[in-house]
Amino acid sequence: MNEKGKNIKIFLLMLLVGLFSFYHIEAQEVNDSVKPKNIRQRPKVGVVLCGGGAKGFAQIRILKAIDEAGVPIDYIGGTSIGSIMGALYAVGYDPDMIEKLVREQDWNQVIYDRVPRILMPVDQKMYERQYLATFPIKDKKLKVKSSLVEGVYVNLLMSRLMLPASNIHDFNKLPVPFFCIATDVEHACQYEMTKGNLARSVRASMSIPFFFKPVAMDDKLLIDGGMVNNFPVRNMKEHGADIIIGVDLEDATIPASQIDNSLGLLESMMNLSSLEESLYARANCDIYIRPNLHGRNMLSFNDFDSILQFGEDAAREFYPQLQTLSTFLNDFEPVEIDRPHVQPIDTLNVVLVKVDGISTKHKASVVREFGKTFPMAMTVDYIQEVVLRLYASGYYEDLWYEMSNTPDGVILTVHCKEREDQSLSFSIHYDNNYGIGALVNYTMKNIWNSMNRTTLSLDVNIAENPYLKASLNKRQGKVFRFGADLSVVSLNMSQYDNNRITNSYSIQSNSLNLNVQMVPSLTQQIRLGAAADYVHMKDLVGSSGLSSDYSFYSYLYFNYFFSNEDVPNFARRGWRINLSGKCMLYEGANNDGTLTSVKTNPSFLVHGSLVKAFAMGKRFSLKFGLEGGTKIGETEVPLFYQFMVGGQSKMKYYDNIMTFTGLNFIEKMVDHIAIGRMSWQWRFYKIFYTTVNFDCGYMSDVYDDWFDENSFVAGAGLTLGADTMIGPVEVSLMGSNINSGPVGFINVGFWF
């Protein structure tokens, strides 16, 4: 609407107010008993909130101004973020409470589905595996994911915020009647929602295509309503609103010079696809408010302070018009705005947990995650933590929950779907310790269709140092697991003296590992097992006298692992503990096809590491660590099982490889080590960080010389890095007291 049109509309509105004010003055002189019986009812006011992602935060201050001006809202509706703000208002949250809820959210976590690492299964923490892409396999065909993120955090946020209206399924019965708009993908048309589950309806309305997973509801597949009707003023008119206040977040046009990324292109496409409805909406608002958002986009969620202020600026600009409207409406009848002042719900008395959407045999295990006996008092935080654990397990998707009231408490219904049993994943990595590699992983999560689930995982690393690994893991109840691992690994490595290669080895190992695991919590695992290795370690230089034949080794082992670190790359807080022991039982040499025993006396290898991370403000963190290992017993340990020290790679082909700042990859091979570590990290700009590392310790082949001054090694280094889509990209320069020149290290991508 142009400025002239606006002024005419304001003039007519003020004239109407004047006429009704005059009528009101005259009416005061007439006794109530003789007032005309045909006085019109007060006009109904509808508020329409446009979609626009994070820009919708501006609507909060505008709703607050409408309340402060004394304008009653008889109906509210919206699309996408407008549906969220409208639903919160309709449920009964005050604008101040809505603003508080916005400020309390971790929007990076909500938008990008960043599940806290502490809620991930412990085996994921042990291996810290991350893939660039994962494709489900269905009907023997690879499927491409429909969205960048699952949206489980958005599901949970909507479920939590709409709890006060959990028993209201007709949106006209909310404290303020409400509707929202989604897009029906199959029929390419808008789908207006006025009934059903409020949280799920709002979630459907804001399912940004390709970003959030679509919502299946009412036998329809629904995505963001902004694709067809981002500003549903026409719908509000059809609901009978006489006066419409519209809050528009769309840019009239987006210059081509600003469409320089996929987000800008998507936003422009959504504006264009609903342009006809938006033009109608702008022409049919009685009070049309479009805040100046100064270039903020739909994903500017961390800029909520500025966006709230932009909404405040717009509200103040239109406040006189809102006051005029309030006066006009009061001339019909005194207006009293009686809002319920809803507060978020913190605790519920759950009398029963139901599960919908998965096979019967797996429902019991989901219910068991919430508790064993009911009724049970549950905080909403606890409910959401359990749902996130289920999501992080990798077995379920599309998780959300709802409540239904009973005289004794509430019934909690968890909705979810089984993930596809099979998937294919890919990742790439380069560092100058292991070289370049491309990993292909095939996983089947439900072999034999068992109630307790049995998972098969197969890794093929096509690399300079290739490997093939297969793992079978069977759950037995909530705590116990049984596992079997088979691997074929090839690794080339060198030994150094003052940056000069003195020897090179080629290792070919074939291993079978049988184990039983106890997993008492998400942070720790205890593993007992027996392993057999068939190893060929070839001396490429010929100075060590190694046999060219394969050797056979068997041992029993114990491992305890604990981790509650917050992130895998560089933890800002938390502990990481890894303790292990091996009892070497047998060594046999292959001589012309005959396995001959080399030794019978057992020997023991003990190894342990401890790391503690401290956050030092928002940008700084410190990490301290201790690591030690020793051989117990007089029998000589094969070179393959000695502690291999050096390099910076986080990939560990073997569990006896240890990093050390300033040393080349596997520069030392010893029987006894004791190392102290310290790291300081500074994230100086967005994704960029720098790290200072310092390691020192003793390492020796001879127990009596373990802590001799000649066995002391110290190294320091500086790393510049960036967190990218493919993982950390780092360049390091290091030095040590046993190398006269610098040692370099380059890492590109997540490790595996």
N, C-alpha and C positions, 0 to 999 in steps of 0.2 A: 504494500500500500504506500502511495507517495505521501509526502508531507502535507499537501493540500487536503487530501482525503482524510488524513488523520485529524487535522484541525476542524474540518466540517463535522466529523463524527463527535469530537470532544464538545464542540459548540452545541450540537443537538442534545447531547447527553446532559450538559449543564442547563440548557433551556428546560428540558424535561424535569430535572431536579427542581428548578425554580417554580415550575407550574405545580408540582406536587407539594412543594413547601408552602405555596400560597394556599393550596387546598387544605393543607394540614392546619394552617393558622385559622382559616375559616371554620374548619371542622371542630376546633376547640370550643367554639361558641355554641355548638349544637349538642344537646344531650345525647348520650350514647343510645338511649332507647329510640331515638328518631333518626339514627344514622342510616344511610341507604343500605339495603341488603345486598346489592350487586357490586360491592367494591371488589376489584380484582385481587387475587392472591399475590403475595410477594413473588416477583420474578425469581426463577431458579438460576443459581450461578454454577457454572461448570469451569473447572480448571483443566487445561490440556498441557501436558508436559512432553516436549519433543525428545527424541532420542539423540544421543551424541557422546556416549561413553563418559569419560571422566569430566567432560564439560558439564554434565548434569549436576555436579556439585553446586553450580551457580543457582540451581533451582531451590536449594534449601533456604537461602536468605530471601528469595522472592516469596516463598510460601510463608516465611516468618513475617514479612511486611504485610502480606494479605491478612494474616491473623491480627497483627497490630493495628491495622486500619479498621478492623471490625467487620470485614467482609466475610459473610458466611459462605463456606464451600459446600454446595449441595451434591456435587458429583465431581469426581476426579478420575482422569484417565491418562494413559500415556503409552509410549513405546520405548522399549529398550531401557536405558537408564531412567527415562521418564516413567516407565512402569515401576521401577524399583522405588523411586522417590514417591510416586503416587501411592503405591501400595503401603509404604511405611506410614504416610500421612493418613491413609484410609483406615489402617489398623488402629491408629490412635496415638502414634508417637508425635510428640511436639517437635517443631523444627529444631529447637535447641538440642533435643535428644538425638534427632537424626544427625545433626552435625557432630555430636559427641561420638556416635557410632562410626561415622566416617573417619574421624581422627584416630580412633582406636584400631582400625584395621591395618594389617600389613598388606598393602596393596600389591607389592611384588609377589608375595606368597599367593594371594588370591587370584591374580590374573595369570600367573605363570605356573600354577599348580606345584609350587615348591614344597613338597612334603618334608617336614623336619627329618633330618637324617636319623635322629634318635628313634623314630618310629619305623624305620626300615628294618627288615629282617637282618639278623646278625651276619648271615653269610654274604649278604650284599655289602656290608661294611668291611668284611674281611678282604674281599677282592676288589671292591670299589669299581665295579664294572659299569661303564656307561657306553651306550651305543649312539651312533649318529642317526640311525634309522632302524625302525623295527616294523616288520610287515606281518600281520596275522595271516595264517594259512587256513582257508576254508574251502571245503570241497576240492582239495588238492590244487588250489589256486591262491596266488599271492594277492592280498587285499591292501589297498592304500588307505591309510587312516583318513577319516573325513574331517579332521581338525588338527590344529597344532597342539592344543592341550585338551585334556579330558574335560576339565571344568568341575572337578570334584569339590574344590574349595568354594566355588560359586554356589554349587548345590548346597553345601553345608551352611554357607552364610545365609542363603535365602531361607533354608529350613529353620535356622536359629532365629532370624529376625521376625519371621511370620508365626512363631509359636503362639503369641497371644491370640491369634485368630485361627488356631488349629482346628477348631470344631465348626468353623463357619465355611460352608462350601458354596453358598450363594453370595456373591460379592456385593449384591444390593443390600445385604443385611449387615455389612460392615458399618462401623461408626460413620464413615463417609462412603456412600456407594462408589464402586470402582469398576473399571474395565481396563484391559490392556490388549495390545495388538501383537500378533506374531505373523509369520509368513508360512503358509501351507506350501511346502516345496512341490508336492505332487501336482497340485492344481494351480500353482503360481499365482496365488491370491492371498489377500489378508485373511486372518482368522482371529476374530474378536472373542476374547475370553471373559465371561462374566460369572462362570461357575467352575467348580472343581477344587483342586488343591492350589491354594494361593501361591505358595512358594514355587511350585512346579510351573505354574502359569507365567509368573514373572521370569523364571529361569528361561522359559521358552522364548519370551519376548525379547530377551537380550542376548540370544545365541548368535554372536557375530559370525557370519559365515567364514569357514576355513580356520577360524581362530578357536571358537568354542564348539564342542560337540553338539550336533542338533539334538532336539528333545522329541522323543516318541510319546505322543499323548493323544487320547481320543481318536485312535486309529489314524493319526496323521503324523507326518514328520515335519517338525516346526523349527524354523530359524528366526533370526532377528526380524522383527516387524518393520524395521527401517528399510528393508528391501522393497516394500510396497506402500507403506503408509507410516512415515516417520513422525507425522504431526497430525494425529487423528481428530481434527476439529469437526469434520463431517460426522464422525461417529458420535461425538458429544452432542451435536445438534439432534441427531436421531434419538438420543436418549432424553430429549426434552429440555435441554438447558436453554434458558432465555438469554442469558448474558454469558459470554465466554471470555475468559482470561487465558491467553495462550502464551507460553514461554518457548521461544524458538531458539535452538542451538545451532542450526545449520548455517554454514557460510552461503551467502547468495550465490557466489561463484568462487571456485578455487583456481587461481591463476596456474597455467600450465607449468610455470617456472617453479611452483611450490610442490608439484606432484613429482617428487624425485625419489620416492620409495614406495614399497608395496602398501604401506599403511595409508599414505596420502592418496594412492590410487583407489584403494578400497573405500575410503571415506568419500571420495568424489563419486565413485560408482553408486554408492548407497544414496547420496543426495540426488543423483540423476534418476535413479530407478523409481524414486517416490516423488519426483518433481511436481507432477500434476496435483497430487494431494497436498503437497506443501504450498503450492501457489493458491489453491482453494483455501487452505487453512489461514494463510496470511491475510487474505481478503475478507475473511469472515470472523475474525476475532474482534470483540468489542474493545478489549484492551490487549494490545499486541506488544509483548516485551521480548526484545532480542538483546541479551547482554553483549557487550564488546569483550570478547574472550582473548583478544590480543595474540592470536595465532596458536592457542593451545589446541591439542588434538585429542582424539578419543582415548588415547592411552596415557594421557598426562596425569595419571592417578597420584603421583607423588608431588604434584603441584597444587594440592587441594587448597592451601592457604590463599594463593593468588586467585584461584577460580572462585572460591567463596567470596573474596573481596569484589571480584567483578560482578557477581550476583548482587552483592550489597549495593554497589554503585547503580546498577540497573533498577533495583528496588527503590532506592531513594529518588531516582529520576521520575518514576511512575507513581510514587506514593501519593501525591496530590490527587491523581485520578482515582486511586483506590479509596481515598477518604471521601471523595465526591460520590463514588458508587455506594459506599457505606451509608452516607447520609440519605441518598435516594432510596435505598432499600429499607431503612428505618422509618421512612415516611409511610410505608405500607403497614408495618407492624414493628414493634421493638424487636431488635435482633439480639439474641443472647447466644454466644458461641460456647457451647458446652461440650468440651472435648474430654475424653476419658483419661488423658495423660498416662498412656501406657508406658511401662518400664520393661526392659528385657527380662526374660525369664532365666533364672540361674540354676534352679534345682527342681527336679520332678520326682514323684513317687511312681516308679515304673512297676506295674503289676504283671506285665507280660511282654515278651519280645517276640514279634513275628518277623518272618523273612519272606519276601516276595520276589520272584523272578529267577530263582535258581532251582536246581534239582533237589528233590527231597533229601537225598542222602547227604547233602552238604549243608543243609539248613541248620542241623544241630550244632555243627562246628562254628557257625556264625553266631548262633545264640550263646554258645559257651564263651565266646569272647567278651560278652557283656556281663556275665555272672552265672552263678550256679543256682541261686535261690532267689525267688521273687515273692512278695514285693521287695523292691530295693530302691533306696534313695540314690538317684544319679544326678550329678551335675551335667549341664549341657556340655561343658568342656570335656568331661569324661566320655560322653556319648560320641562327640566328634573325634576324640582321640582314637576310640575303638574303630570308628568308620575309616579313619585315615590309615590305621594299621591294616585293616582289611584291604584297602586300596593298594597300600605299599607292598602287600604280600604278592601281588601280581596275578592273583586268581580271579579278581572281581573288577568290574567296571560299572560306570553309570550309577554310582552309589548316591543315595539320598535317603532321608528319613522323614517320617511324619508322626504326629501324635493324635490319638483319639481319646477323649475323656470318658471315664467310667466313674461311678459313685465312689470307688475305692482308690482311684488313681488314674494313670494313663497307660494306654497300650502303645508301645513303641513299635512301629513297623519300619523295617529296613528294606529298601528297594535296591536291588542290584542285579547285575547280569554276570554270567560266567564269561570270562575272557576266552577267546579261542584257545583250544588246547595246544595248538601248534603255532610257532612263529619263527621267522627268519630275521636275523639282525646283522647289521654291518657296522664296522668301525675301522678307522685308519689311524696309524700312529708312526711317528718318526722320532728317534733320538739317536745320538751318536754312540750309545752303548750297545743297543740291540739292532740298530739300523731301521729300515722302513718295513712296515708290515700292514697287511690288510686282513682283518679278522672277519670270519663268517661264523655265525652261531645259529644252530638249530636247536629249538627247545620244544619238548612235548611235556606238558604239565600234568597230564592226567592219564598216564599209562594204565592199562587194565581197568580204567573207569572205576578206580577204587574209592572207597569212602574217605580214606585217610590221605589219598593223593600220593602218587609216585611220579617223580619228575626225571626226565632224561634230558641232558644237555650235551651237545656236541660242538666243540670248537675246532675250526680249521684256520690256522694262522699262515697265510701265504706271505712269506717274509724271507729276509736274508738269514734269519735264524728261525726256521719254521717249527711248528708243533701241531700235533693232533691230540685232543683231549676229549674223553667221554666220561660223563659223571651220571650215576644213577643214585637218586636219593628218595628214600621212602619215609614218610611220616608214620609215627606210631603214637597216636594221641597228640596231646598239646606240647609235650616236653621232649619226647625221644624221637630220634631219627636213626635210620640205618643207611649206610652209603657204601658205594663202590666206585673207585676212580681208576681209569686206565689212560695212560698217556704215552706218547712217543715224542720226544723232544730232541732237537738238534741245536747246539750252541757252539759258537766259536768265541774264544777269548784269548787274551794275551797276558803275560806277566811283564812288569816293567821294572827298570832300575833307572831312576833319574830321567824319566820320560823316554827312555830307550827300551824297546821291546827286547826282552831276553829269552822269552819262550812263548810259544803259541800252542793252544790245545784245541782239539775238536772233540766235543762230547756228544755221544749218541746214547740216550737213556730211554729205556722202556720200563714203565713202572705199573704195578698193580697195587692198589691200596684198598683194604677193607676196613671199615670203621663203624663205630657206634657213637652217636652224638647225644648229648643232653643239652637242651636249650632252655634254661630256666627263665630267661627274659629276652627282650629284644636287644640287650646290650652285651650279652655274654654267651659263650659256648664252651663246653668241655667235650673233648674228643679223645677217644681211645681207639687204637687201631693197630693193624699189622700190615707191613708193606714188603714188597719184593721188588728189587731193581735189577735189571739186566743191562749193564752199562759197558760202553766202549769209550774209553778216554784216550785219544790218540795224541801223542807228542809230535807236533808238526816240525819241530826243530831237531829233536832227537837227543836232547841234553839231559832228560830226566830218567831215561831208562824204563819208561812205561811199556808194558806189554801191549802188543797190537791186538790181542784177543779180547773178547768180551769177558766180563766178570759178573758173578751173581752175588747179590747181597740181600739179606733179609734182616728185618728189625721190628721190634715193637715200639710204639711211640705214644706219647701223651702230649696234648696241647690244650692250653687255656687261653681264651681270647676274650677281651673286654674292650668296648669302645662306646663312649657317649659324646664323641666329638661332633661339632655342629656341621662341618663341611669336610669333604674329602681332600680338597686341594691344599688348603692351608688353614687348619682349624684355628678359630679364634678363642675357643673355650672347650674344655672337656679333657678326658683322659683316654689313653690308648695303651693297653697292656697285652703283651703277647709272650707267653711262657711255654716252652716245649722241652721235651726230653726224648732221646732215642736210646734204645738198648740194642746194640749191634750184636746179632746172634750168630750170623753165619756169613762167611765169605768163601766163594768158590770160583775157581778159574776154569775157563773153557780151553782145554788143551786138545786140539784135534777132535772136537765134538764131544769130549768127555769132560764132565764137570768134576773137578778135583777140589777137595776142601783145602783152603789156605790157612785157616785158623779156626780154633774152637773156643778160645776164651772170649767172653763177651767184653765189650767196652761201652762206655756211656758218653753221650754228647748232651750237654745241657746248654740251653740258650734262652735268653730273656731280654725283652725290651720294654721300656716304660717311657711314655711321652705325656707331658702336661702342657696345655695351651691356656694362655691368659689373654683376655681382651684388655687393651690399654686405651680405652676411648673408642670412638667410632672408626678411626682410620689405622690405629696401631695395634699390634698384637705381638706377644712373645711366646716362644715355645721352648721348653727344656726337655731333654731326654737323656736316658741312660740305657746302655746296651752292653750286654756281656755274654760270654760263652766260653765253655771250657770242655776239654776231653778228660774223662775220668777212666783210669785203667792204664795198664802198661802196654797193652796191645796197640800197635800202630794203626791209625785211622787212615783208610784210603784217601788219596788226594781228592777224590770226588766229594767226600763228606767233610772236608776241612772248611773252616769259615773263609769265604771268599769276600774280600773287602775292597771297596773302591767304586767309583762312579756315582751318578746322581739319579739314575732312572728309578722310577717308582714301580716299574715292572719287575717281578721276581720270578724268573723261570724256575728257580730252586729256592727252598726256604732257608738255605745257608748263605745266600748272597746278601751282603750288607752294604749300604751306601756309606761313603765317607767323603766329606768335602776336601777337595784338593788332590785326590788320588784318581788315577786313571781306572777305568773299568777293570775290576778284579786285579788290582796291582799287588795285593797281598793274599796269600793262601796260608793260614796259620791254624794252630790248634787251640790257642787261648787269646781272648780279646777282652778288653774293658774300655768302653768308649763313653764320653760325655758329649752332649750336643746342646747348642743354643742357636735359636733363629729369631730374628726380628723382622717383622713385615710392616710395610707402610703402603697402604692403598692411597696413592697420591692424587689420582684423577679417574673417577668412574671405574672402568674395567682395568686400569693400569696399576701395577704395584711393583715394588722393589723389595728384595729380601736380602738380608745379610746373614750368612751362615758361618758358624764356627764349630768345628769338631776337634776333639783331642782325645788321646787314649793310648793304651799300651796294647801291643799285639806281638805274639811270639809263638814259635813252634816248640820251645823248650819251657817247661813249667817253671824251672828255677830261674829262668831269665825273663819271666813274664813282665815284671815291673822294673826291669833294668832300664837305665836311662837310654840305652841304645835301642830299646824297644818302643820309645815314646814317639808318637806321630801327632802332629797338629796341622790343621788346615783351615783356611778361611776363604770365603768367596762372596761375590756379589751377583745377584740375579735380577734381571729386568723381565717382567712378565705381563701378560694380558690374558684375561678370561674371555674366550671367544666361543662361538657356537660349536666348534669342533673340540673344545677343551682348552687347557692352558697352553699358551705359546711362550716359551721361556728361553732366554739366552744367559748363560752363566760364565763368569771368569773366576778362576780359583787358583790357589797356590798352597803349597805345603812345605814343611821343613825338610822333606826328603826329595823334593823336586826343585831343580834350579830354575825352571821356567814355568810359565802359567799353564793351566789345564782348562780347556774349554768344554762346555756342554750345551747342547741345543735340544729342546723338547718341543714337539708339535703334536697336540691332541691328547685325548684321554688315553690312559694306559690299559693294557690287558695282558 
